[in-house]
Amino acid sequence: MDIQLTQVTPPKIHTNIQSVILTDETFAKRRRNFLKKMKKHQIDTAIIYADREHGANFEYFTGFIPRFEEACLVLHDNGECYLLLGNENLKLVNKSRIKAEAIHIPYFSLPNQPMINEKGFAQYFKEANISPDSRIGLIGWKLFTSTVYENSDLFDIPYYFVDEVKKYVAKQGKVMNFSPALLSPIDGIRTVNNANEVAHYEYGASLAGIGLYQALQNIEIGKSEKEIAALLAMDGQPNTVTTITATGDRFTNAIIYPRDKEIQFQDNFTLTVGYKGGLSSRVGYIVEEPGQLPNEQKDYIERLAKPYFTAYATWLETIKIGLIGKEMYTRIENTFPKKDYGWWLNPGHFTGDEEWLSSPFTEDSSAVVKSGQLFQVDIIPSVHGYAGASCEEPIAIADDALRSELKNSYPEVWNRMQTRRKYIKEVLNINIADEVLPLSDTVAFYTPLLLNKTLAFNKKH
């Protein structure tokens, strides 16, 4: 693949993006699909834990996270539901998108709040109709893939709660990690989205791209990291990752947030923002042309940035329905060998309510790319002595039927996707498949020399 760094027309940046609300039918379908999984794996009761940082699996069914508290959704195989809630989230039970009965558990509240209704957990479990002889599937937030442990025996839920569940079913029942039902790259139900969900997540992905583009256009010598970071805050929406604007040395004084540090000529610079549906990230240098790069990194474009974008474009031209995960892994390894470029994480992963659900792109993966899946194009190189390279962005995969539904039901979303496709194909010359739908305006727009706002990579005709 012949990649060049040249002046290009910037992508169209959309404005006034409207949220798409998830429908009752979407939530009903999620519930139905999950009950089928429970029956298939002979799970009598699923218990889905949540806190503010790890609430996506809970939110998938309820529509909300427990904000500053903890919570659990109890879902029985007959469809009966209970919400175990702390003091300040009890009020949300009537707002839940899955109909459920509330059980007040003060242990889930903040420290030193009133412990009204305090009981032993066994009593709460009885109130939630959990039988001591149940096969219970516990779900936290993480899909374990250990080769040392039995993954169904690992739990990423607070010990006090897991311990109480295990004691409750100690003699008759069984407790297992049931996260694969939601997150498995092979058949996890959260990895496939309908048209309503794709349109819903496109909103957040769009925000990330808009914010990133604004920030890129405003990078100037003398501005502070905080000034640039302020441009990444969009519509008051929650971020899925810590926002990054870092110039020069990162993490000084263990600070991982934007600082008052001012941008200097020849600094390396990192920029990242994520919202529900996608993340946008860039890495480059504060210079206008290659001759201004620091002496030790004069070959940065040829040594790292250009090979990285070659791999990135290869990824975009490779992704398609039916692709097996290990095939993508091998393609990127052949194009961008990890021994030369230092990447060691997955070359891409699922995204959605959280930035990283799981990934089908491993060396031995048999997972198949399906219509309705959302991906981050995420390859992270690390070459000693150089700034990194990044053009991380989100895309969706949609077959003919899903594309037709998006076009008919969400025409504004569809038109944005088509504008982005046209830009990638006709300006950047990257030949993406029909099923690839860019979720952000800035997919594949990469200007590694950050003072030159239109000097970007593209593929030669």
Secondary structure, DSSP 8 states (H G I E B T S, - for coil): --EEEEE--------S-------HHHHHHHHHHHHHHHHHTT-SEEEEEE-SSS-HHHHHHHS---TTS-EEEEEETTS-EEEEE-TTTGGGGGG-SS--EEEE-GGGS-TTS--TT---HHHHHHHTT--TT-EEEEE-S-----SSS-GGG---S-HHHHHHHHHHTTTT-EEEE-THHHH-TTT-GGG---HHHHHHHHHHHHHHHHHHHHHHHH--TT-BHHHHHHTT--TT--BSS--EEEESS-SGGG--S--S-B--TT-EEEEEEEETTEEEEEEEES-SSGGGS-GGGTTHIIIIIHHHHHHHHHHHHH--TT-BHHHHHHHHHHHS-HHHH---S-S-EE-SSSS----S-STT---B--TT-EEEE------TTS---B--EEEEE--HHHHHHHHHH-HHHHHHHHHHHHHHHHTS-----TTEEESSTTTT---SBTTSTTEEEEE--
